[in-house]
Amino acid sequence: MELRAAGEVVAACDDDTLLVWAAQGMRGGVRAWALGEAVAVASPQLNRRDRLTVRGGAAEVAAVVRLALPELGPSYRLLGDRELIVELGERLPGTGPARPFEWMDTGRDTGRAAGWDADRDSGGADPGRAGWLEGADEEVGALLAGASPSSWAVPGLPGVRRWAGLRAAGGALVATAADAWSCPQVGFVAGVATAAAQRGRGYAQRVCRFAFAALAAEHGRVALMVDTDNRAAIGVYERLGMRGRPVAAATVGG
């Protein structure tokens, strides 16, 4: 059965934050299907990839994927819980190896017990205080080029809405985080980076605390993706109330 409204996706996936985020409020181009307890959401150019995000038992999910693929084309990549993606690789011939990483989110509880407080920091990112930046795309691009050249979010990319930042006392931008690929029900953070010479001073945690609070107030939940081996970043997000979930992506069989 094809799902045609965001509320239908929420109900079918039991309000799973990953699937709700993938649905993107059912913006133009997004499609979704359900079969029994299996749900698949096809999202073009979500976090720089055409993604087919899945949930449910492997047999039912494989059946949904087989139905959806002829209508989607070869550019779509599977995304879902790691064990599920590995098992789908065994059920769907031609599927590539699972690439593991971590999905982290606040769940339906926005996590304010972790100390979030958007009012504690400043709009405009005054020196020493985190806030939303204005007219700083060139600075953000330069910081990312040096501190995180593989960042999935960069200024000017479709889906990247705005940047939070923190400046040192001299005015130099030293840490960033982007509001990128958010949807009505889930705020999404990407592009978290700290200038190499400024690491270890808690700047990233302060920028993320500001961004998490602001996005939680607007969307209700906050999520992000992080490499499994980036233990320092995972520690920051855990201290801010995020909960981890092992996921994986894979090219999908024909």
Residue pairs with C-beta under 8 A, 6 or more apart in sequence:
1 33
1 34
1 35
2 31
2 32
2 33
3 9
3 12
3 32
3 33
3 34
3 39
4 26
4 32
5 26
6 20
6 23
6 25
6 26
6 184
6 185
8 32
8 34
9 19
9 20
9 23
9 26
9 32
9 39
9 41
10 20
10 23
10 185
12 32
12 34
12 39
13 19
13 20
13 39
13 55
15 108
16 39
16 55
17 105
17 107
17 108
17 186
17 221
17 223
18 53
18 55
18 79
18 80
18 103
18 105
18 223
18 245
18 247
19 39
19 41
19 53
19 55
20 183
20 185
20 186
21 181
21 183
21 185
21 186
21 188
21 223
22 30
22 41
22 43
22 46
22 51
22 53
22 79
23 30
23 32
23 41
23 43
23 183
24 30
24 43
24 46
24 181
24 183
25 183
25 184
25 185
26 32
27 183
29 43
29 44
30 41
30 42
30 43
30 44
31 41
31 42
31 68
31 71
31 72
32 39
32 40
32 41
32 42
33 39
33 40
33 64
33 67
33 68
34 40
34 64
35 56
35 60
35 63
35 64
35 67
36 56
36 57
36 60
37 56
37 57
37 60
38 54
38 55
38 56
38 57
38 60
38 61
38 63
38 64
39 54
39 55
39 56
39 64
40 52
40 53
40 54
40 61
40 64
40 65
40 68
41 51
41 52
41 53
41 54
42 50
42 51
42 52
42 68
42 72
42 76
43 50
43 51
43 52
43 53
44 50
45 158
45 159
46 159
46 181
47 152
47 159
47 180
47 181
47 188
47 190
47 225
48 152
48 157
49 77
49 249
50 72
50 73
50 75
50 76
50 77
51 76
51 77
51 78
51 79
51 249
52 65
52 68
52 72
52 76
52 77
52 78
52 79
52 252
53 78
53 79
53 80
54 61
54 64
54 65
54 78
54 79
54 80
54 84
54 85
54 88
55 61
55 80
55 81
55 84
56 64
56 84
58 84
58 87
58 88
58 91
59 91
61 80
61 84
61 88
62 88
62 91
62 92
65 78
65 88
65 92
65 252
66 92
69 76
69 252
69 254
74 252
74 254
76 252
77 249
77 250
77 251
77 252
78 85
78 88
78 95
78 249
78 250
78 251
78 252
79 85
79 247
79 248
79 249
80 88
80 247
80 248
81 245
81 246
81 247
81 248
82 98
82 100
82 246
82 247
82 248
83 246
85 98
85 247
85 248
85 249
85 250
86 98
86 248
88 95
88 250
89 95
89 96
89 97
89 98
89 250
92 252
92 253
93 253
93 254
94 252
94 253
94 254
95 250
95 251
95 252
95 253
96 250
96 251
96 252
97 250
98 248
98 249
98 250
99 248
99 249
99 250
100 228
100 246
100 247
100 248
101 225
101 226
101 227
101 228
101 247
101 248
101 249
102 225
102 226
102 227
102 228
102 234
102 244
102 245
102 246
102 247
103 223
103 224
103 225
103 244
103 245
103 246
103 247
104 223
104 224
104 225
104 226
104 234
104 237
104 238
104 242
104 243
104 244
104 245
105 186
105 221
105 222
105 223
105 224
105 242
105 243
105 245
106 212
106 216
106 221
106 222
106 223
106 241
106 242
106 243
107 221
107 243
108 220
108 221
110 116
110 216
110 220
110 221
110 222
111 212
111 216
111 222
111 240
111 241
111 242
112 213
112 216
112 241
113 241
114 239
114 240
114 241
115 209
115 240
116 209
116 212
116 213
116 216
116 240
116 241
117 209
117 213
118 210
118 213
118 214
118 217
120 209
120 210
121 129
121 130
121 131
121 206
121 209
121 210
122 129
122 130
122 131
123 131
123 132
124 131
124 132
124 133
124 134
125 131
125 132
125 133
125 136
125 164
125 165
125 166
125 167
125 173
126 167
127 167
127 168
127 169
127 170
127 171
128 166
128 167
128 168
128 169
129 166
130 164
130 165
130 166
130 175
130 206
130 207
130 209
130 210
130 211
131 164
131 165
131 210
132 162
132 163
132 164
132 165
132 214
133 139
133 140
133 162
133 163
133 164
133 165
133 173
133 176
136 163
136 165
136 173
137 155
137 156
137 163
138 155
139 165
139 173
140 154
140 155
140 163
140 165
140 173
140 176
140 191
141 154
141 155
143 173
143 174
143 176
143 193
143 195
144 151
144 154
144 176
144 191
144 193
146 195
146 196
147 193
147 194
147 195
147 196
148 191
148 192
148 193
151 190
151 191
151 193
152 180
152 190
152 191
152 225
153 160
153 178
153 180
153 190
153 191
154 160
154 191
155 163
157 180
159 180
159 181
160 178
160 179
160 180
160 181
160 190
160 191
161 178
161 179
161 180
161 182
162 178
162 179
163 176
163 177
163 178
163 179
163 191
164 176
164 177
164 178
164 179
164 207
164 210
164 211
164 214
165 173
165 175
165 176
165 177
165 207
166 173
166 174
166 175
166 203
166 206
166 207
167 173
167 174
168 174
168 198
172 195
173 195
174 194
174 195
174 198
174 203
175 192
175 193
175 194
175 195
175 198
175 203
175 204
175 206
175 207
176 191
176 192
176 193
176 207
177 189
177 190
177 191
177 192
177 193
177 204
177 207
177 208
177 210
177 211
178 189
178 190
178 191
178 192
179 187
179 188
179 189
179 211
179 214
179 215
180 188
180 189
180 190
180 191
181 188
181 190
182 188
182 215
182 218
182 219
183 219
184 219
185 219
185 220
185 221
186 219
186 220
186 221
186 222
186 223
187 212
187 214
187 215
187 216
187 218
187 219
187 221
187 222
187 223
188 215
188 222
188 223
188 224
189 208
189 211
189 212
189 215
189 222
189 223
189 224
190 224
190 225
192 204
192 207
192 208
192 224
192 233
193 204
194 203
194 204
204 233
204 236
205 236
205 239
205 240
208 236
208 237
208 240
209 240
211 222
212 222
212 240
212 241
215 222
216 222
222 242
224 237
224 242
225 247
226 233
226 234
226 237
227 233
228 246
234 244
237 244
238 244
